[in-house]
Amino acid sequence: MGAYIVLIIPILIISMFVQWRFRNRFSKYAEMQLNSGFSGKEIAEKMLYDNGIFDVKVMSTDKALSDHYNPEDKTVNLSTDVFYGRSVAAAAVAAHECGHAVQHAKSYHWLQLRSNMVPVVSITSNLLQWVLIIGVLLIAFTFNPIVLGIGVIGLTLITIFSIITLPVEFDASKRALIWLKNNREVLYTNEEHVQAKDALWWAAMTYVVAALGSLANLFYYASILFGRNK
C-alpha cells in the first residue's frame, strides 16, 4: 500500500497539472482567430480531400471536447466550437481527427489493433470496478483469489489499450502538423503553427498520464493479488 501511495501521488499531481495546462492552452488558442478565416469543418474537409479521402463525412456534435474519428461509420465528429470555430485550436483539433482518418485509409497498424480492442475494452471497463471490489473483498475474507485475478487480467487489458493509444494519438498529431505546415493557406504564420503544435502536445500528454494511471492501478491490484498468494 505504501509503495502504491508513493507511486500514485506524483501521477495524480502530474495528471492535474497536465489537465489544467491542456484546458488553459486550448482556451487560449480558441480565442486566437486564424488569419486565413478557415473553419474547423473546412479544414477537416480540405485535409481529407488532400489525402484522397472522399468517403469520410465531417459531422458536428453538441458535446464539448467530444471530437473523435469513428472508423466504423467513417465520420470525423467535431464539437460545435471546433466545427464552426475559426481559431488555432479548432484548426489543430480538426486536423488531428482527420489524422486518424488518414491512418484508417492507410491501414495504420496501431489504429487497427486499437480498433479491434475497443469492443472488449468497452465491456471490460463497464464491469471492472465491481469485479475489483468483489475480488478484494473475497480475497480479504475468504482468501479466494479467482475474482481478483480476473480483475487484474481486465486491468492488464485496459493498460495495454492505454499504451497502444499513445502511438495512435502521437502519429495523428504528427500527420496533422505536417499537413498544416505544408498548407500555408490554412495557417499563414509560423506562430500559428507553433501554437497548433503546442495545443496538440498538451492534448497528447493527457493520454500519457492516463496510461501512467492505468499502470499504477494495475500495480496496486496485482500487488494485493500476488501478496495474498505468497
N, C-alpha and C positions, 0 to 999 in steps of 0.2 A: 504493500500500500504506500509506504514511504517513497519508494522509487517511482511509483506512478505519479504521486503528487509533485515530486521534483521534475518529472518529465512533462506533466500536463500544464503546470502553471506557466512556464515560459511559452508553450504553444498557445495557451489562451491569451496571453498578453500580446504575442505577435499577431494572433488572429484578430484581436480587437483593433490593433494598430492598422493592420492591412485593410480591414473593412472600413475603418474611418478614412484612411488615405484614399481608398478606392472611391468612396462616395464623395469625398472632398474634391478629388481630381475631376470626376465626371460632372459634378455640379458646376465646377469652374469652367470646364470645356463646353458644357451645354449652353453657356451664356456667350461663348465666343462664336459669332456668326462667320460662316465661310465666306471668303471673298468671292468665290465662284457662284454662290447662291443655290447650289445643288441641295435637294432634299435627300434624306436617307433612302427613300423609295427610289429616287432617280439614280443615286449612286449604286444601290444594290442592282438595279436593272442594267445599268451600264457595265458593272463588273461581270455579271453573268453573261451578258452579250459578248464582251471582250474575250471571255474564256470559252466561247462557243457553246454555252449552255442555254437552250431555248425551251426546255421542258420544266423549268422551275418557276413557280409563281412567288411574287413578293406580296405578303399579306400584312395587315395591321392587326395588332392585338391590344386590348384595353389595359392589361395588367402591366405596371411599370417593372422594368428590369426583367421582363419575361422573354427577351429576344432569344431566338433559337432557330436552328435549321432542323426540319423534320425530314429525314431520309425516306420515311415510309410514303408520304404523300408528295414529296419533293416541293416543299414550301419553305421560303425564308420568312419567318414570322418576326416582325419588328414591333416593339411597343410604340404607342402613339407618338411619344416625344421623339423617337428615332425616325419613325416612318415619315412624319411631316416636318421634323426638325431640319434646320439648315445650319447646324453647328458642327464644330470639330468633333464633339462627342458622337453626334449622330452619324457622321461620316465614318468614324472609327468602328462603331458597333455594326453598322450596315455592311461595311467591307469585311469585317471579321466573320459575320454569319454567312456571308457569301463565300468566304474562305472554306467553310465546311461543305458548301455545295460543290465547290471545286474539288475538294477531297473526295467527295462521293463520286463525282463524274470521273475522276482519275483512279478510282478504286484504291484509295489510300488505306494501307493495311491496318493501321491503328484505328482508324474510324470504323472499318468493317468489323474488327474484333470488338470494339466498344459497342457497336450497334447490336451485335449478336448477343452480348451480355445483358443488354437493357431489360428484356422480359424477366429473366431470372433474378436480376438485381432488384427490380421493382417489387417482385413478390417477396423476396428476402427482406428488403427494407421494411415492408409493412408488418412483417411478423417478428422481426428480430428482437425488438425491445422486450416483448413478452417472453420470448424464448430465453433471453438472457436473465430476466428477472426470475422466472421459474427455475432456470438452471442453477442460479446462485443459491436460491432457497433450498433446492433439493440437495445440492452438494454440501450445504451447511448443516442440514438436519438429518439427511439420510446417507450422506457420502456417496450418492449416486451421481456419477459424472456424465452420464449419457446426454442429457438435455443440454447441459452447458457445453459439452463437446460439439453438439450440433450448432449451438450459438456461435462458438468460436470458428467453426467452418464457415458459417454465414458471414461473420465479420471479416474473415480472410478473403472471401469472395468480394465483399464491398471494398476492402482495402486495395485489392488487385484492380478493381474497376476504377477507383480513385487515381491510382498510379497510371493506368492506361490512359485516363482522361488527359493527363498532363501533356504528352506529346501531341495529342489531337488539338488541344487548345493553343499551344505554342505554335504549332505548324499553321493553324488557321490565321493566327495573328501575323505570322511571317508572310503568308501569301497576301494578306490584306495590305500590309505595309509596302510590299514590293509593288503591288498594283497601284496603290495610291501614289507612290514615289514616281512611277512611270506615267502618271496621268496628271499632269500639271494643270489641266483644265478643271480638275476637281479640287485639288489642293494647290493653290497658287504659290505659296511661300514655303520655305524650309521651316519656318516657325510653326506653321500649321502641321507639317509632317511630324515635327518633334513632339508637338502636343498630342497628336493622334497616337504616336508610339508610346508616350508616357501613359495615356489612358489605357491602352491595351496591356501594357506591362502590369499595371496595378490590378487590372481585371484578372490576368493570368495568376497573379500572386494569391488571389482568393482560392484558386484551385490547389495551389501548393499547400497552403495552411490546412485546407480541408483534408488533403492526403495525409499530412502530418498528424492531424487529429484522429483520423481513422487508424493510423498506425499505433498511436498512443492507446486507443481503446482496445485494439487487438492485443497489445502487450499486457494491458491490465487484466482482461478476462482470461487470457492464456495463462498468466501467472497464477490466477486463482485455480484454474483447472489443473495445471500440472503441479502446483504447490500442494494441492489437496491429495494428489495421487502419489505423492512420494512415500 
